[in-house]
Amino acid sequence: MGSANRGNWASRLGFILAAAGSAIGLGNIWRFPYVTGKSGGGLFYLTYTVCVIVVGLPIMVAEVLLGRATQSSPIVAFRELSSRRSPWIGVGWMGVITGFLILSYYSVVAGWTVHYVVLAVRNSFVGQSADAIGALFGELVASPGANVGYHALFMGMTVLVVLGGVSAGIERWSRILMPALFLMLIGLMAYCFFLPGFGDAAAFVFAPHTTSFDASSVLKALGQAFYSLSLGMGAMLTYGSYLSRDTGIPKSSVWVAVLDSAIATLASLVVFPITFSFGMQAEAGPGLIFKSIPIAFSQMTGGYLLSIVFFVLIVFAALTSSISLQEVVTSSFIDLFGWGRRKVCLRTGAIIFVFGVPSALLGSEGFFGAGLQKLTGKNFFDWVDYITANWMLPLGGLLIAIFTGFVLERSLREEEFRRGTTWGAVYSVWLPLLRYVVPLAVAVVFAQSSGLLKLFGIDWGS
Ligand code: TRP
């Protein structure tokens, strides 16, 4: 099965860091704090953590297992494990499409972080007021030229890395960048610990109060878990396919989830103390980190250098994620059509760029920005984010869980789970979670958010 020369991770640690590199990205540092802020804090945090443990982890194990078993990209993996005409191949296709869509707007946000590197280098933060720093973000979002330009630049960087092949490149980068990001965040959190708003921030994140938490927040928590762990579209499957057959799966998956949650938590404990100390709103939305974090740097000794380092690290965190999105698209097309990596990368990268342009126009007065916003309450960017994270990823995860839990041949499933790990006994916990808890959780959340439950007279809120 699979084609030769696909490359392999050099070690188990290499896989963990690369998978963590995919998981840890803008989802942790940009998306998690602002979604938590909008959804009311503590209770959201708790719901999110439960989603990671009982829904996310079982699916991650399933994805890595399917990839390691077939040593193939998603579409081919489903074909090999079912049959040539099987509808399950559609799950692979949906994954490729979802990856395509996510990358198209992910690159826009990553472009903002590149812009913030430039601002940091130009010394635009030090000594500035909170209002002046907030205005910088407004200017960026309202400028179509800058948005499209940075989006192009970031897509170019992504394609460049994936062009060079994955294993050695990603693994080597991840080994340096992930620990560096971790240290930076710890250092920043130590600084934020002494801000007057730290206590309020910790209470906001950890105390399970119910302000602005409703049933739709559960959908968002589930969506965020899928998004942050890179689940539901075959990214972990693809990374699992570069794993040697004898490397164990469950323990590595737990590591990835723990690292991912740790970074999201740290990011919140940096963002919210600043938010509260400087009188900003936790519900500020997608601009939250861009308006808050530079304020800390503006006042800190050494803020100039640190702000550069920090935004460079976020760019790299985004890059280790975006390459996993691009890699799913790339490896699928290589396996399917037998095209060369170069041709696939350049073509798909260009198409993804073009599709991302409407998202890059989010702050404009035109149709894709203000127009759609007025009509539907969401601009194009918001729509792509909403549909992929809250609907497509959970749906993909649900189908992956059902396939692995019920369709995959029993002996193959169990043997694959147990090979290479000392945690074989966990199989009897994993399987029921995958078979019953995951489908139930996703189904209930879908029924609620599609308004189906209302038909039966059950209403949990908006
Ligand atoms: N997990 C990444 C983040 O938190 C984003 C990401 C990378 C992703 N690959 C993915 C999300 C695959 C969903 C699916 O930033």
Boltz pocket constraint, residues with backbone or C-beta under 6 A from the ligand:
constraints:
  - pocket:
      binder: B
      contacts: [[A, 22], [A, 23], [A, 24], [A, 25], [A, 26], [A, 27], [A, 28], [A, 102], [A, 226], [A, 227], [A, 228], [A, 229], [A, 230], [A, 231], [A, 232], [A, 233], [A, 235], [A, 321], [A, 322], [A, 324], [A, 325], [A, 393]]
      max_distance: 6.0
